[in-house]
Amino acid sequence: MAQFFEQAQVEDNTKDYPIGDNFKKFIGALSKDELRAIQERRFVLLMEKAWKNPFYKRRWQSVGLEPNDISGLDDLQKIPSFSKNDLMESVERFPPFGDFVGPEDWQVNQRIVMHTTSGTTGAPQPLFYGARDREIQNLLLARAYLFQGLLPADVVHSVYGFGMVNGGHYIREAILHYTNALLLSAGTGLETRSEQQVDFIRRYSVNVIVGFSDYIMKLAEVARKSGLEPGVDMKIRMISGHMAGDDGPSVSEAWGGAECFDWYGVGDTGIIAAEGPDHNGLYIWEDAHIVEIIDPESLDPVDDGEPGNICDTVLFKDTVYPIIRFDTKDVSSIIPGDSELAYPFRRLAGFQGRSDNMVKLRGINVYPTGIGVILREISQLNGEYFCRVRKDDTGRDTMSVVCEAKASFSENTDAKKLIETILRQKLGVGVEVVLVEAGGTAEITQINARQKPIRLLDER
């Protein structure tokens, strides 16, 4: 049997999906018509594989679709979207892996990488990658880091988790295989204590941090408690990770002015889009992905600038199972118009919440993940929080925001009213505020154990 990297076709991949200086040349010379031709060619090959997949064949034939009905991207929206719920239903019907993994011999002749999702929104979902699509996913993440300014001499500290989740392994492979930077794969606070991570950052002259903004912010707080000043004792120049809402400025300030970059992707798809040096939205890797924004209820596409669920088709993922019109349930929008860099790729506004975690309060849509940005603007709070949702006696949804206060702020009788007023102004609807001491939300959020902390406790 061929070895992993032989099956991965690494040399061909880097030609088909260029990175570094080759990517800059590629994207700078690419016209929108040439991009469309690349997408069409890859989509046709993807559909040929998809019709051999039991999951897609079952779903598509149930709505009357036949192979000849889909001849190109103009027919994409004839295909029904699917979500994690459909994949988990497949796992229940066809245990242990579901019928989306492909024909019966899917494991026999190819090297397989298996991970799972984190289980933030339910039971962990199995994730599978063949050698080729795994390595394309890795190089597309490296493309983002290099596009954002990662240098060969950089020392990178990663706080993505390991175990069965994809995160830490994915980042390690991308940096190790496709950049010359030195990587410290620290993981979450459960895998390497926060105090020890801070010491590593100082001791080994780390200058780049990658991960989720929540824990990166926490590390800055731990550093200060240890007597270290980010930006002075720990000179971080670049942070690349996942900035919910407008987290970037808060993270930058916490780390002494480090330049912050956002990127977006999920375990099923790999990286989809990344912020560039112009800091004007996230460039969608459109040579590798077809992104639609769809209405959460009707599932119809919405216009550019309108919010909706990110629905993704992965043009390179065709070994174990394809991803065609995957509804991530993550909310964002397409930024209208061209960027100042004049690249042919469209731009994503970034992660704005989850439609399946949205809470409707008196007619107003509230996303718990977006509340953190507001709380970080309040200097008397440390940014840690969770939202508790219940039903009142009338059956109406209500929300409490439990947030951590600094020092004696929680003893101030006017503090609670102040924060409730700020949240009402920002959200457009009133919520109850509960103040607790530093560390008081950690048991619920699991900030030290999870790469994506829990921000919603739904008790309805």
C-alpha positions in Angstrom: 0.0 0.0 0.0 1.2 3.5 -0.8 2.5 5.5 2.1 0.6 8.5 3.5 2.6 11.2 1.7 2.6 9.3 -1.5 -1.2 9.2 -1.4 -1.3 12.8 -0.4 0.3 14.0 -3.7 1.9 16.9 -1.9 3.9 18.2 -4.9 0.8 18.3 -7.0 -1.2 20.0 -4.3 1.1 22.9 -3.8 0.9 23.5 -7.6 -2.9 23.3 -7.6 -3.3 25.3 -4.4 -0.3 27.6 -4.1 0.9 29.2 -0.9 3.4 31.9 0.1 4.9 33.9 -2.7 3.4 31.6 -5.3 -0.1 32.3 -3.8 0.5 36.1 -4.1 1.5 35.7 -7.7 -1.4 33.4 -8.4 -4.1 35.6 -6.8 -2.7 38.8 -8.2 -2.9 37.4 -11.8 -6.2 35.5 -11.5 -9.3 36.9 -13.2 -12.8 36.2 -12.0 -13.4 34.2 -15.2 -10.3 32.1 -14.7 -11.4 31.5 -11.1 -14.9 30.4 -12.2 -13.3 28.0 -14.7 -11.2 26.4 -11.9 -14.3 26.1 -9.7 -16.3 24.5 -12.5 -13.7 21.9 -13.3 -13.2 20.9 -9.7 -17.0 20.8 -9.0 -17.7 18.4 -11.9 -15.0 16.0 -10.6 -16.4 16.4 -7.1 -20.0 15.5 -8.2 -18.7 12.4 -9.9 -17.3 11.1 -6.6 -20.4 12.3 -4.7 -22.8 10.2 -6.7 -20.9 7.1 -5.5 -21.4 8.1 -1.9 -24.3 6.3 -0.1 -25.2 9.3 2.0 -25.5 11.7 -0.9 -27.1 9.2 -3.3 -29.8 8.4 -0.6 -30.5 12.0 0.1 -30.5 13.3 -3.4 -32.6 10.5 -4.9 -35.2 11.0 -2.2 -35.9 14.5 -3.6 -35.8 13.3 -7.2 -32.3 14.3 -8.2 -30.4 12.3 -10.8 -26.8 12.7 -11.9 -27.7 14.5 -15.2 -29.6 17.2 -13.3 -26.4 18.7 -12.0 -24.1 19.8 -14.9 -22.2 22.6 -13.2 -22.2 25.3 -10.6 -25.3 27.0 -12.0 -27.2 23.9 -10.8 -25.7 24.0 -7.3 -28.8 25.2 -5.5 -30.8 22.3 -6.9 -28.9 20.2 -4.3 -30.4 20.2 -0.8 -28.1 21.5 1.9 -27.3 19.4 4.9 -26.0 20.0 8.5 -24.4 18.2 11.4 -27.8 16.9 12.4 -28.0 15.0 9.1 -24.6 13.5 9.7 -25.4 12.5 13.2 -28.7 10.9 12.0 -26.6 8.9 9.5 -24.3 7.7 12.4 -27.4 6.6 14.4 -28.9 4.7 11.3 -25.6 3.2 10.2 -23.3 2.9 13.3 -20.6 3.4 14.1 -19.5 5.9 11.4 -22.6 6.6 9.3 -23.1 6.0 5.6 -21.4 9.3 4.6 -18.0 7.8 4.8 -18.4 6.2 1.4 -18.6 2.7 -0.2 -18.0 -0.4 1.9 -14.3 -0.6 1.0 -13.6 3.1 2.0 -10.9 2.0 4.6 -9.2 -0.7 2.5 -7.0 1.2 0.0 -6.4 4.6 1.5 -4.8 6.1 4.6 -7.4 7.6 6.8 -7.1 10.3 9.5 -9.9 10.3 12.1 -10.9 13.0 14.5 -14.1 14.3 16.1 -15.7 17.6 16.6 -15.5 19.1 20.1 -19.1 18.4 21.0 -19.7 22.1 21.8 -23.2 21.9 20.2 -24.0 18.3 21.0 -22.5 14.8 20.7 -19.1 14.7 19.0 -19.3 14.0 15.3 -16.7 11.7 13.6 -14.5 13.4 11.1 -12.5 11.6 8.4 -9.9 12.7 6.0 -8.0 10.9 3.2 -4.3 11.7 2.8 -4.8 14.1 -0.1 -7.6 16.2 1.3 -6.0 16.3 4.7 -2.8 17.7 3.2 -4.7 20.2 1.0 -6.5 21.4 4.2 -3.2 21.8 5.9 -1.6 23.8 3.2 -4.6 26.1 2.9 -4.2 26.9 6.6 -0.5 27.5 6.0 -1.5 29.8 3.1 -3.5 31.9 5.6 -0.6 32.1 8.1 1.9 33.1 5.4 -0.6 35.6 3.9 -1.0 37.2 7.3 2.7 37.6 7.7 4.2 34.5 9.4 8.0 34.4 8.9 10.5 31.6 9.0 12.2 32.9 12.2 8.9 33.1 14.1 8.2 31.1 17.3 4.6 30.1 17.4 2.6 29.2 20.5 -0.6 27.2 19.8 -3.4 26.9 22.3 -5.5 24.6 20.2 -6.6 21.4 21.9 -5.5 17.8 21.2 -7.1 14.5 22.1 -9.8 13.5 19.6 -10.6 17.0 18.4 -9.1 18.1 15.1 -7.7 21.5 16.2 -4.3 21.0 17.7 -3.3 18.3 15.3 -4.4 20.3 12.3 -2.4 23.4 13.3 0.6 21.3 14.1 0.6 19.6 10.7 0.0 22.9 8.8 2.9 24.7 10.4 5.3 21.7 10.4 4.6 20.6 6.8 4.3 24.0 5.1 6.2 26.7 7.0 9.6 27.1 8.6 8.3 28.6 11.8 9.1 26.9 15.2 5.9 25.6 16.9 5.1 25.2 20.6 2.0 23.0 20.7 0.9 23.8 24.2 -2.7 23.0 23.8 -5.5 24.0 26.2 -5.1 24.9 29.9 -6.0 21.4 30.7 -3.0 20.0 28.7 -0.5 22.7 29.7 -1.4 24.8 32.8 -2.0 28.5 31.9 0.8 29.6 34.2 3.2 27.3 32.5 2.1 28.5 29.1 2.9 32.0 30.0 6.3 30.9 31.2 6.9 29.2 27.9 5.9 32.3 25.9 8.4 34.3 27.9 11.2 31.7 28.2 11.2 30.8 24.5 10.7 34.3 23.1 7.4 33.4 21.4 6.3 36.2 19.1 3.2 34.6 17.5 0.1 33.1 19.2 -2.6 31.1 17.5 -5.9 29.9 18.9 -9.3 31.0 20.0 -9.5 34.5 21.3 -11.2 33.6 24.6 -8.2 31.6 25.9 -5.6 34.0 24.4 -7.3 36.8 26.4 -7.1 34.6 29.5 -3.4 34.0 29.0 -2.8 37.8 29.0 -4.6 38.1 32.3 -2.6 35.2 33.8 0.6 36.9 32.6 -0.3 40.1 34.4 -1.1 38.2 37.6 2.3 36.6 37.3 3.9 40.1 37.2 4.6 40.0 33.4 3.4 42.8 31.1 2.4 41.6 27.6 4.1 43.8 25.0 7.0 44.5 27.4 8.1 41.2 28.9 6.4 39.1 26.2 6.7 40.7 22.8 4.0 39.2 20.7 3.9 40.7 17.2 1.1 38.6 15.6 -2.0 36.7 16.8 -4.0 34.6 14.4 -7.1 32.8 15.5 -10.8 33.0 15.8 -12.1 36.5 16.7 -15.9 36.3 17.5 -17.5 39.6 16.5 -15.0 42.5 17.0 -12.6 40.7 19.3 -9.5 41.7 17.4 -8.9 45.2 19.0 -9.5 43.8 22.5 -7.1 40.9 22.0 -4.5 43.3 20.5 -4.8 45.7 23.4 -4.4 42.8 25.9 -1.2 41.7 24.2 0.5 45.1 23.9 -0.6 46.0 20.4 0.0 42.7 18.6 -1.4 42.6 15.1 -4.5 40.3 15.1 -5.9 38.3 12.3 -9.1 36.3 12.0 -9.8 33.1 10.1 -12.8 30.8 9.7 -13.3 27.1 9.2 -14.9 24.1 10.8 -13.8 20.5 11.2 -15.7 19.2 8.2 -14.3 21.7 5.8 -10.9 22.9 7.0 -10.1 26.6 6.7 -12.6 28.5 4.4 -11.5 32.1 4.7 -8.8 34.2 6.3 -8.2 37.9 7.1 -5.6 39.5 5.0 -3.0 42.3 5.5 -5.7 44.9 4.6 -7.9 43.9 7.7 -11.0 44.3 5.6 -12.9 41.0 5.9 -11.8 37.4 5.4 -10.8 36.3 1.9 -12.6 33.1 1.0 -10.2 30.6 -0.5 -12.5 30.4 -3.6 -10.2 28.1 -5.5 -11.0 25.5 -2.8 -14.5 26.4 -1.6 -17.9 27.6 -2.9 -19.5 29.6 -0.1 -23.1 30.6 0.0 -24.9 32.5 2.7 -28.4 31.0 3.2 -31.4 32.0 5.3 -31.5 29.9 8.5 -35.2 29.1 8.0 -35.9 29.0 4.3 -32.4 27.8 3.4 -32.5 30.1 0.3 -29.5 32.2 -0.5 -29.5 35.7 0.7 -28.0 38.8 -1.0 -24.5 40.1 -0.3 -24.4 42.1 2.9 -27.3 40.1 4.4 -26.6 37.8 7.4 -27.3 34.1 7.2 -25.8 30.6 7.7 -22.4 29.9 6.0 -23.1 27.0 3.6 -19.9 25.5 2.1 -19.0 23.2 -0.7 -15.4 21.9 -0.5 -13.9 21.5 -4.0 -11.0 19.3 -2.9 -12.5 16.9 -0.4 -13.4 13.8 -2.3 -11.5 10.8 -0.8 -13.5 9.5 2.2 -16.6 11.7 1.7 -17.3 15.0 -0.1 -18.7 18.1 1.5 -21.4 19.6 -0.7 -23.7 22.4 0.5 -22.8 21.9 4.2 -24.9 24.3 6.4 -22.5 25.1 9.2 -25.2 27.0 11.2 -22.5 29.7 11.7 -23.8 33.2 10.9 -21.9 35.6 8.7 -22.4 37.7 5.5 -20.6 38.4 2.3 -19.0 41.8 2.2 -20.3 43.6 -1.0 -17.9 44.9 -3.6 -14.2 44.4 -4.3 -11.4 44.9 -1.7 -8.7 47.5 -2.0 -6.2 44.8 -2.8 -8.3 44.0 -6.0 -8.2 40.2 -5.4 -10.8 38.2 -7.2 -11.8 36.3 -4.0 -15.0 37.4 -2.2 -14.8 38.3 1.5 -16.6 37.0 4.5 -17.5 39.3 7.4 -16.4 36.7 9.9 -18.1 34.7 12.6 -21.2 36.5 14.0 -22.8 33.7 16.1 -24.6 30.4 15.6 -28.2 30.4 14.3 -28.9 27.2 16.4 -27.7 29.0 19.6 -29.7 32.2 18.8 -32.1 33.3 21.5 -35.1 35.4 20.5 -35.9 37.9 23.3 -39.0 40.0 22.8 -38.6 39.9 19.0 -34.8 40.6 19.1 -32.2 38.0 18.0 -29.4 37.6 20.5 -26.3 35.6 19.9 -24.6 34.6 23.2 -21.1 34.4 21.5 -21.5 38.0 20.5 -22.0 39.3 24.0 -18.3 38.8 24.9 -17.3 41.7 22.7 -19.6 44.0 24.6 -18.4 42.8 28.0 -14.7 43.3 27.0 -15.4 47.0 26.5 -16.3 47.3 30.2 -13.0 47.9 32.0 -14.3 46.6 35.4 -14.9 43.1 33.9 -12.3 40.5 32.9 -14.3 39.3 29.8 -15.3 35.9 31.1 -19.0 35.1 31.1 -21.8 32.7 30.1 -25.5 33.1 29.3 -28.2 31.2 31.1 -31.5 30.9 29.2 -34.7 29.9 30.9 -38.5 30.2 30.3 -40.4 32.5 32.7 -43.9 31.7 34.1 -45.5 32.9 30.9 -43.4 30.6 28.7 -41.3 33.5 27.4 -37.5 33.1 26.9 -35.4 35.0 29.4 -31.6 35.4 29.6 -29.2 36.1 32.4 -25.6 37.0 31.7 -23.2 35.7 34.4 -20.0 37.7 34.1 -16.8 37.9 36.1 -15.9 41.2 37.8 -12.5 42.5 38.7 -11.6 43.1 42.4 -14.3 44.6 44.4 -16.4 45.8 41.5 -19.0 43.1 42.2 -19.7 44.7 45.6 -20.7 47.9 43.9 -24.5 48.1 44.1 -24.6 50.2 40.9 -22.4 47.8 38.9 -25.1 45.4 38.0 -27.4 48.3 36.7 -24.5 49.8 34.8 -23.8 46.6 32.8 -27.5 45.9 32.3 -27.9 49.4 30.8 -24.9 48.9 28.4 -26.2 45.5 27.3 -29.7 46.9 26.7 -28.3 49.7 24.6 -26.0 47.3 22.5 -28.4 44.4 22.2 -31.7 46.3 21.9 -33.3 44.2 24.6 -32.9 43.9 28.4 -31.2 41.0 30.1 -30.4 40.3 33.7 -26.8 40.6 34.8 -25.2 38.4 37.5 -21.8 39.4 38.8 -19.4 36.8 40.1 -15.7 36.9 41.2 -12.8 36.1 38.9 -12.9 32.4 38.1 -16.6 32.1 39.0 -17.7 31.1 35.5 -14.9 28.6 34.8 -16.8 25.5 35.9 -19.6 26.2 33.3 -17.5 27.6 30.5 -14.6 25.0 31.0 -12.3 27.8 29.7 -9.2 25.9 31.0 -10.2 22.6 29.4 -11.9 23.4 26.0 -10.5 25.2 23.0 -14.0 26.7 22.5 -15.5 27.6 25.9 -19.2 27.0 26.6 -21.0 30.4 26.4 -24.7 29.2 26.5 -26.3 27.2 29.3 -29.8 26.4 27.9 -32.2 25.4 30.7 -35.4 25.6 28.7 
